[in-house]
């Protein structure tokens, strides 16, 4: 079953349009929504969560979000890059307040996760590090039985150690509880650590939607001495751009080429950079 199905999501602003976005999250999978700043990641997630009005159809575990909003939201844990409500209330009091929102609240699970994440109930959110605020959000979501986690730039501003701790939490959500996870990020290293699938958004449109391994297996990164050498290599070179020792682009994995100075596996950074370069030139990716 699909944990999340998004169809023809559309939202128009004066300077930006989320233009007919389609993607899904399979049950038990971790999906990274990736793109450059301003590509539409946060807009898409806010539209999915009905935090902003948008056209389109959203289903969560087969149920129409618009028609069953209260029931659907009880199955979703929404985590942003912090914990901004009640910053000066003690966490214990916040927990007692949140319990009234969810009929499925499990006090035992809540206590277990506060201990698991080393969260002191006598502290206030304003006293927590950025990484601990994310953990608090996850602990609360787990306590009401969330089966789908939607996370908007959860690692933004975190130091490398806190990001690694977050990645461990995401992996445990999937492996230990079978939860499905959709999280947006522009930090590709996080995706490489935990994502099963990647949805790549650019200027409000989906550019790629594929399992991470499949996407990385599509391309090799190739360096040539000059643009002329690249154009005469015998294969299509995607997103050609100047680099320190010549020009660089992507070719289909295993393509027969000539005149290359170097060819190597393409990581997610390289795929994004060269697909964006190709798109900026107005040619198909």
C-alpha positions in Angstrom: 0.0 0.0 0.0 1.1 3.6 -0.6 1.5 5.5 2.6 1.2 8.8 0.7 -0.1 9.5 -2.9 0.1 13.0 -4.2 -1.6 13.8 -7.6 -1.5 17.0 -9.6 -0.6 19.2 -6.6 -0.8 22.9 -7.8 -0.2 26.1 -5.9 0.4 29.5 -7.6 2.2 32.5 -6.0 3.1 35.7 -7.8 6.7 34.6 -8.3 6.5 30.8 -8.0 4.2 27.9 -9.1 4.1 24.4 -7.8 3.0 22.9 -11.1 1.1 19.6 -11.1 3.4 17.7 -8.8 3.0 13.9 -8.6 4.8 11.5 -6.3 4.2 8.8 -3.7 5.7 7.2 -0.6 5.5 3.4 -0.4 4.7 2.0 3.0 7.9 1.4 5.0 10.1 3.4 2.7 12.2 6.5 3.3 11.8 9.1 0.6 14.0 12.2 0.3 12.5 15.3 -1.4 15.5 17.1 -2.7 16.1 20.3 -4.7 17.9 23.6 -4.5 16.7 26.4 -2.2 13.5 27.8 -3.6 12.7 24.7 -5.7 9.4 24.1 -4.0 10.2 21.5 -1.3 8.6 23.4 1.6 5.7 24.5 -0.4 5.0 21.0 -1.5 5.1 19.6 2.0 2.9 22.4 3.4 0.4 21.7 0.7 0.6 18.0 1.4 -0.1 18.7 5.1 -2.9 21.2 4.2 -1.1 24.0 6.0 -1.6 26.0 2.8 -4.5 25.8 0.3 -3.6 24.0 -2.9 -5.3 22.1 -5.7 -4.7 18.4 -6.1 -5.5 15.1 -4.5 -3.7 13.7 -1.5 -4.3 10.2 -0.1 -2.8 8.8 3.1 -3.0 5.0 3.4 -5.8 5.1 0.8 -7.9 7.7 2.5 -8.6 11.1 1.0 -6.9 13.7 3.2 -9.5 16.4 2.5 -12.4 14.2 3.4 -10.9 12.5 6.5 -8.5 15.3 7.7 -8.8 14.7 11.5 -8.4 10.9 11.2 -5.5 11.2 8.7 -3.6 13.8 10.7 -3.6 11.4 13.7 -1.5 9.0 11.6 1.0 11.7 10.5 3.9 13.0 12.4 5.0 16.4 11.1 8.5 17.5 12.0 10.0 20.8 10.9 13.6 22.1 11.5 12.9 22.9 15.1 10.2 23.0 17.9 8.8 26.5 17.9 5.6 26.3 20.0 5.6 26.9 23.7 9.3 27.6 23.8 9.3 28.7 27.5 7.0 26.0 28.9 8.5 22.9 30.5 8.4 19.9 28.2 6.4 17.8 30.7 3.6 20.4 30.6 3.8 20.5 26.8 3.4 16.7 26.7 0.3 16.9 29.0 -1.2 19.5 26.6 -0.5 17.5 23.5 -2.1 14.3 24.8 -5.6 15.9 24.6 -5.2 16.3 20.8 -4.9 12.6 20.0 -7.3 9.9 21.1 -4.6 7.3 20.2 -2.0 8.8 22.6 0.0 6.1 24.3 1.6 7.4 27.6 3.9 4.4 27.9 5.3 4.9 24.4 5.8 8.6 25.2 7.7 7.9 28.3 9.9 5.3 26.6 10.8 7.7 23.8 11.6 10.6 26.1 14.0 8.3 27.9 15.3 6.9 24.6 16.1 10.4 23.3 17.5 11.7 26.6 14.8 14.4 26.8 14.5 16.1 30.2 10.9 16.9 31.0 11.9 19.7 33.3 13.7 21.6 30.5 12.1 24.0 28.1 12.3 23.8 24.3 14.2 27.1 24.3 17.0 25.3 26.3 17.3 22.5 23.8 19.8 22.2 21.0 18.5 22.1 17.4 19.1 18.3 17.3 17.2 17.7 20.5 14.2 19.8 19.3 13.9 17.5 16.3 14.1 14.5 18.6 11.3 16.0 20.8 9.1 16.4 17.7 9.7 12.8 16.7 9.1 11.5 20.3 5.7 13.2 20.4 4.7 11.9 16.9 5.6 8.4 17.9 3.5 8.7 21.0 0.2 9.1 19.1 1.0 6.2 16.7 2.1 8.1 13.7 2.7 5.7 10.7 3.8 8.4 8.3 6.4 11.1 9.1 6.6 14.2 7.0 9.7 16.3 7.8 10.4 19.7 6.4 14.2 20.4 6.3 14.7 18.7 9.7 18.5 18.8 9.5 18.7 22.5 8.5 21.2 24.2 10.8 22.3 21.0 12.6 26.0 20.3 13.1 27.3 17.1 11.5 27.0 15.0 14.7 23.4 16.1 15.3 22.6 15.3 11.6 24.1 11.9 12.0 21.9 11.4 15.2 18.9 12.4 13.2 19.7 10.0 10.4 19.9 7.2 13.0 16.5 8.2 14.3 15.0 8.1 10.7 16.5 4.7 10.0 15.1 3.3 13.3 11.6 4.7 12.5 11.6 2.6 9.3 13.3 -0.5 10.5 11.9 -0.8 14.0 8.3 0.5 13.6 7.7 0.1 9.9 6.9 3.8 9.6 7.1 5.6 6.2 9.1 8.8 6.0 9.1 11.7 3.6 11.7 14.4 4.3 12.9 17.4 2.4 16.5 18.5 2.3 19.1 20.1 0.2 21.9 18.2 2.1 22.5 15.2 -0.2 24.8 13.5 2.3 21.7 12.8 4.4 19.9 11.2 1.5 22.9 9.1 0.7 22.8 7.8 4.3 19.1 6.9 4.7 16.9 7.4 1.6 15.4 4.5 -0.3 13.9 6.8 -2.9 14.5 10.3 -4.2 12.0 12.8 -5.5 13.9 15.6 -7.2 12.0 18.9 -7.6 13.2 21.9 -9.6 11.3 25.1 -10.1 8.1 23.6 -8.9 8.2 20.5 -11.1 9.4 17.0 -10.5 12.5 16.4 -12.5 13.3 12.9 -11.2 11.4 10.3 -9.1 13.2 7.0 -8.6 14.9 4.7 -6.1 18.2 6.2 -5.1 20.3 3.3 -6.3 18.5 3.4 -9.7 19.0 7.1 -10.1 22.7 6.9 -9.3 23.0 3.9 -11.7 21.8 6.0 -14.6 24.8 8.2 -14.9 28.6 8.4 -14.8 30.4 11.7 -14.3 32.9 12.3 -17.1 35.6 15.0 -17.5 37.0 16.1 -20.8 39.8 18.5 -21.7 37.5 20.8 -23.7 33.9 21.3 -24.8 35.0 20.2 -28.3 36.3 16.9 -26.9 33.0 16.4 -25.0 30.9 17.1 -28.1 33.0 14.6 -30.1 33.0 11.8 -27.6 30.4 9.7 -29.3 27.6 10.0 -26.7 25.3 12.6 -25.3 26.8 14.6 -22.5 24.3 16.0 -20.0 24.8 19.3 -18.2 28.2 20.2 -19.6 30.0 22.8 -17.4 33.5 24.1 -16.9 35.5 22.7 -14.0 39.1 23.2 -12.9 40.8 20.8 -15.3 38.4 21.0 -18.3 34.7 20.4 -18.7 32.5 18.0 -16.9 29.1 16.4 -17.5 27.1 13.2 -17.2 26.8 10.3 -19.7 24.6 7.3 -19.5 26.2 4.6 -17.3 28.3 2.2 -19.5 28.1 4.5 -22.6 30.9 4.0 -25.1 32.9 7.3 -25.3 36.3 8.5 -26.4 38.6 11.2 -25.4 37.7 11.4 -21.7 40.3 12.4 -19.2 38.3 10.7 -16.4 35.1 8.9 -15.8 33.7 7.9 -12.4 30.4 7.0 -10.6 28.1 10.0 -10.2 27.0 10.9 -6.7 23.8 12.7 -6.0 25.5 16.1 -5.9 26.8 15.5 -9.4 23.4 14.4 -10.7 21.7 17.5 -9.3 24.3 19.9 -10.5 24.4 18.7 -14.1 20.6 18.2 -14.4 20.1 21.7 -13.2 22.8 22.9 -15.7 21.0 21.1 -18.5 17.7 22.5 -17.5 19.1 26.1 -17.3 20.2 25.7 -20.9 16.6 24.9 -21.9 17.2 21.4 -23.0 15.6 18.2 -21.9 17.0 16.2 -19.0 
